[in-house]
Amino acid sequence: MSRKRVAVIFGGRSSEHEVSIVSARSVMAAFDATAYEVVPFGIGKSGGWLGPEATAAALGAGAVAFDGGTRLLESGTLLAALARCDIAFPLIHGTYGEDGTLQGFLEMAGLPYTGCGVAASAIGMDKALMKALFRDAGIPVAPYGVVRRCDLEQEPEDAFRSVAAATDYPCFVKPANGGSSVGVTKVRSSEDLAAALQVAFATDDKAIVERAVTGQEVECSVLGNERPEVSICGEVVPDREFYDYDSKYSPESTTALHIPARISPATAEAVREMALRMYTAMGCEGYARVDFFVAGERVIANEVNTIPGFTSISMYPKLWAASGLPYTELLTRIIEFGFARHAGRAQK
């Protein structure tokens, strides 16, 4: 049987460009080479695409970031290379890749792809939409408010009052659309709110202001389409006040991961059950990592990451390995779920 050609698409225009490349290196090295042929497509920070040969050459030269490239629709060679693939494996973290835009393109192109579809990806990228969906589904979330850049510029007092009505201090100010804790600030008083909002607005035009929760940061991995499975729980203990970008990715980070999480069996089961509720409420397919705060025995939903990190130290594959599903087999199942979804939709 001939090998399936897998287009691994990574890099991209978001602030998580470099992390995406690290994830892609890890994934491409772990594929079952007897079943799959990797076809790498790097996307530069300006949005240009590199073909498979140029991408492979850049990776071979040790590139940690891409630039240059050609706009996809301006290159028949790039489109032809993509069309010759059997399935796409998007590994772009953040905007222009994890937010439904790339998924929509692949849908229009009729190319099977792994992970969540357009709607779930878009909701998963927008924290304001995601938390509103969870709240309406009866899933507990921390108190939060939403501020748009235009609100702050036109009616600043109204914007501050809306935040005060929704939450209190300390709180976190985050870009609504973003990841890897880029643009996130912990705010202890109203005097610091405006500056924190400006930091968030450097990444997005909409910010979420969320009450800080004192408790453990617990995560679990979900895998599947109609009947998803949930891994055991893991716990993140940041090496600083909160789990920021450096705490996640810096070589000097001493952040600790505990697998399994240091919570009671009953709480772990509650986390796993809520993970399925969140995954289903969003309409997720393929795979996602689901994050929580655990305060005593109380479980509070944080967010769903539809393209979680796949680096050698990332929680998503580590949790499945600890649950009895090795990295290479995990990737095979993710690809199989992508093919299965595409086949199911083709019948409708």
VOGU-3710 file (C-alpha; in Angstrom, 3 decimals, decimal comma):
1> msrkrvavif> 0,000/0,000/0,000  1,392/3,404/-0,975  2,114/5,937/1,723  -0,280/8,836/2,294  1,176/12,277/1,653  0,682/14,556/4,671  0,989/18,321/4,158  2,311/19,658/7,472  1,563/23,398/7,481  3,333/25,519/10,087
11> ggrssehevs> 4,934/28,849/10,923  2,404/31,548/10,096  1,760/35,195/10,850  0,879/34,997/14,547  3,066/35,737/17,555  3,385/31,965/18,040  5,326/31,499/14,782  8,472/30,092/16,399  6,528/27,731/18,685  4,692/26,380/15,635
21> ivsarsvmaa> 7,993/25,482/13,990  9,156/23,620/17,100  5,848/21,715/17,184  6,170/20,825/13,496  9,729/19,537/13,866  8,587/17,255/16,661  5,535/15,974/14,771  7,363/15,359/11,488  10,049/13,359/13,265  7,444/11,142/14,929
31> fdatayevvp> 5,235/10,131/11,972  5,041/6,459/11,054  7,341/6,614/8,013  5,981/3,324/6,672  2,491/4,813/6,323  3,036/8,536/5,733  5,238/10,773/3,628  5,742/14,227/5,134  5,355/17,204/2,777  6,322/20,354/4,750
41> fgigksggwl> 4,876/23,791/3,978  6,351/26,692/5,941  4,500/30,004/6,120  6,548/33,141/6,719  5,748/35,868/9,205  4,494/38,068/6,374  2,156/35,347/5,086  4,206/34,024/2,177  4,308/30,250/1,654  7,473/28,230/1,141
51> gpeataaalg> 7,230/25,115/-0,999  8,233/21,694/0,344  11,815/21,881/-0,961  12,415/25,395/0,374  10,828/24,511/3,709  12,926/21,372/4,086  16,071/23,317/3,192  15,289/26,009/5,781  14,661/23,410/8,464  17,847/21,588/7,527
61> agavafdggt> 19,756/24,838/7,942  18,396/25,163/11,465  15,805/27,884/10,834  13,805/28,949/13,869  11,625/31,347/11,850  10,526/31,766/8,240  10,194/34,872/6,141  9,709/35,589/2,484  7,881/33,006/0,439  5,134/33,454/-2,144
71> rllesgtlla> 1,458/34,227/-1,726  -0,304/30,897/-2,112  -2,772/31,993/-4,788  0,017/33,543/-6,840  1,907/30,278/-7,238  0,598/27,445/-9,348  3,566/25,359/-8,205  2,599/25,726/-4,543  -1,051/24,943/-5,220  -0,096/21,893/-7,261
81> alarcdiafp> 2,160/20,621/-4,467  -0,642/21,037/-1,956  -3,158/19,376/-4,283  -0,933/16,294/-4,549  -1,238/15,707/-0,801  -3,815/13,355/0,684  -4,414/15,244/3,920  -3,246/18,429/5,656  -1,968/18,592/9,240  -2,262/22,263/10,300
91> lihgtygedg> 0,188/23,141/13,058  -0,114/26,927/13,051  -0,782/28,138/16,580  -2,809/31,328/16,922  -4,381/33,571/14,323  -4,308/32,800/10,586  -4,111/29,079/11,229  -5,851/28,000/14,429  -8,787/30,397/14,079  -10,744/28,710/11,278
101> tlqgflemag> -9,217/30,665/8,398  -6,896/27,886/7,241  -9,557/25,285/7,958  -12,004/27,183/5,755  -9,505/27,283/2,911  -8,927/23,537/3,186  -12,681/22,926/3,209  -13,092/24,978/0,035  -10,180/23,121/-1,549  -11,732/19,761/-0,668
111> lpytgcgvaa> -8,550/18,610/1,084  -9,005/16,485/4,244  -7,335/17,938/7,312  -6,726/17,075/10,941  -8,176/18,721/14,014  -11,206/20,884/14,581  -13,378/22,330/11,825  -14,066/25,943/10,944  -16,639/26,834/13,622  -14,907/25,127/16,560
121> saigmdkalm> -11,560/26,605/15,535  -13,012/30,120/15,341  -14,742/29,803/18,718  -11,655/28,274/20,301  -9,527/31,225/19,187  -11,941/33,885/20,492  -11,970/33,641/24,288  -14,982/35,942/24,576  -17,112/33,763/22,298  -15,833/30,585/23,928
131> kalfrdagip> -16,625/31,673/27,471  -20,070/32,918/26,448  -20,758/29,517/24,891  -19,621/27,689/28,022  -21,664/29,946/30,268  -24,798/29,359/28,183  -24,128/25,604/28,313  -24,032/25,708/32,128  -20,280/25,116/32,304  -18,727/27,153/35,146
141> vapygvvrrc> -16,274/29,889/34,135  -14,570/32,644/36,114  -16,387/36,019/36,088  -15,252/38,058/33,100  -15,937/41,109/30,985  -15,119/42,059/27,397  -13,665/45,393/26,239  -13,196/46,423/22,607  -10,553/48,917/21,562  -13,192/51,255/20,123
151> dleqepedaf> -15,143/51,160/23,425  -12,076/52,247/25,352  -11,292/55,022/22,880  -14,844/56,410/22,574  -16,387/55,770/26,014  -13,563/54,915/28,441  -15,618/55,431/31,597  -18,341/53,095/30,341  -15,691/50,506/29,483  -14,180/50,666/32,964
161> rsvaaatdyp> -17,621/50,459/34,584  -18,473/47,366/32,557  -15,284/45,690/33,764  -16,005/46,644/37,370  -19,496/45,177/37,077  -18,224/41,906/35,640  -15,227/41,117/37,815  -12,916/42,413/40,537  -9,207/42,413/41,334  -6,826/40,755/40,907
171> cfvkpanggs> -7,735/39,884/37,326  -6,095/38,931/34,068  -6,344/41,019/30,916  -5,904/38,961/27,755  -6,270/39,488/24,021  -9,517/37,734/23,066  -7,772/36,199/20,053  -4,324/34,942/20,875  -2,350/32,180/22,508  0,773/31,160/24,436
181> svgvtkvrss> -0,041/33,924/26,973  1,202/36,615/24,571  -0,197/40,008/25,611  -1,495/38,750/28,980  -1,134/40,942/32,104  -2,080/40,306/35,723  -3,781/43,432/37,116  -4,093/44,104/40,830  -5,982/47,418/40,850  -8,076/49,650/38,620
191> edlaaalqva> -5,102/52,034/38,231  -3,280/49,396/36,166  -6,217/48,375/33,983  -5,778/50,893/31,150  -2,117/50,004/30,617  -2,917/46,283/30,604  -5,653/46,814/28,025  -3,210/48,611/25,749  -0,849/45,614/25,988  -3,709/43,317/24,962
201> fatddkaive> -4,778/45,655/22,148  -1,311/45,380/20,629  -2,339/41,815/19,732  -6,107/42,092/19,175  -8,896/44,689/19,019  -10,870/42,874/21,701  -9,745/42,021/25,224  -11,167/39,798/27,925  -10,840/40,791/31,577  -11,174/37,751/33,821
211> ravtgqevec> -11,078/37,358/37,575  -7,948/35,571/38,793  -8,639/32,130/40,239  -6,491/30,833/43,058  -5,992/27,147/42,498  -4,245/24,479/40,470  -3,899/24,624/36,687  -5,098/21,281/35,368  -5,254/20,069/31,768  -6,407/17,028/29,884
221> svlgnerpev> -6,244/15,914/26,268  -9,276/14,950/24,190  -9,184/12,841/21,031  -11,911/11,811/18,607  -14,883/12,814/16,485  -18,353/11,548/17,450  -17,160/9,535/20,468  -14,159/11,393/21,881  -11,881/9,963/24,553  -10,207/11,846/27,394
231> sicgevvpdr> -6,700/11,310/28,762  -5,674/11,321/32,385  -5,257/14,770/33,952  -2,032/16,715/34,193  -1,069/19,692/36,321  1,070/22,707/35,446  2,999/24,467/38,215  4,493/27,670/36,722  7,909/28,840/37,828  6,574/32,385/38,260
241> efydydskys> 3,368/34,159/39,228  1,444/32,889/36,232  1,978/30,644/33,222  3,321/33,233/30,769  5,185/32,770/27,471  8,642/32,430/29,045  7,324/30,037/31,661  6,024/27,843/28,831  8,882/27,977/26,334  12,068/29,486/27,760
251> pesttalhip> 14,999/27,056/28,051  15,590/28,527/31,509  12,034/27,762/32,651  11,661/25,543/35,709  7,906/25,109/35,290  6,879/21,671/36,556  4,420/19,267/34,940  2,790/16,674/37,174  1,265/13,669/35,421  -1,112/12,624/36,852
261> arispataea> -2,352/15,847/38,420  -2,220/16,092/42,196  -5,993/16,065/42,657  -8,412/13,543/44,142  -9,837/10,767/41,953  -13,289/12,332/42,243  -12,001/15,726/41,106  -10,057/14,138/38,255  -13,236/12,450/37,053  -15,115/15,755/37,292
271> vremalrmyt> -12,398/17,410/35,182  -12,566/14,685/32,555  -16,350/14,847/32,374  -16,277/18,633/32,000  -13,616/18,328/29,292  -16,028/16,234/27,238  -18,812/18,767/27,812  -16,585/21,638/26,643  -15,295/19,702/23,629  -18,840/18,740/22,616
281> amgcegyarv> -20,340/22,192/23,249  -17,799/23,735/20,867  -18,317/21,055/18,237  -14,680/19,978/18,360  -13,380/17,124/16,223  -10,059/15,389/15,915  -8,239/16,603/18,992  -7,896/19,468/21,482  -6,379/20,232/24,875  -8,782/21,424/27,562
291> dffvagervi> -7,600/23,620/30,443  -9,099/24,157/33,913  -8,611/25,788/37,260  -9,195/23,558/40,274  -9,889/25,374/43,550  -10,273/22,747/46,241  -12,893/20,432/44,774  -14,365/23,134/42,526  -13,608/22,811/38,802  -13,687/25,965/36,637
301> anevntipgf> -13,365/25,885/32,856  -10,552/27,960/31,422  -10,266/27,313/27,679  -9,966/24,823/24,830  -6,876/24,839/22,609  -7,769/23,413/19,202  -4,137/23,193/18,009  -2,192/22,655/21,231  1,563/22,601/21,405  3,215/19,459/20,053
311> tsismypklw> 6,773/20,143/21,175  8,757/17,513/23,047  7,702/19,101/26,334  4,060/19,805/25,440  1,306/18,526/27,686  -1,019/17,206/24,962  1,169/14,301/23,736  2,612/13,729/27,210  -0,855/13,122/28,652  -1,711/10,600/25,956
321> aasglpytel> 1,627/8,819/26,397  0,876/8,533/30,120  -2,586/7,221/29,203  -1,066/4,431/27,100  -1,080/6,023/23,635  2,479/6,671/22,340  3,287/9,766/20,260  3,487/8,022/16,863  0,226/6,136/17,394  -1,408/9,361/18,559
331> ltriiefgfa> -0,470/11,088/15,309  -1,808/8,147/13,309  -5,144/8,339/15,098  -5,355/12,101/14,557  -4,835/11,568/10,829  -7,403/8,779/10,753  -9,976/11,036/12,415  -9,268/13,695/9,791  -9,921/11,243/6,963  -13,045/9,906/8,697
341> rhagraqk> -14,574/13,370/9,096  -13,892/14,238/5,475  -15,449/10,976/4,280  -18,513/11,516/6,468  -19,104/15,015/5,110  -18,650/13,867/1,526  -21,669/11,606/1,962  -23,967/14,490/2,911
//
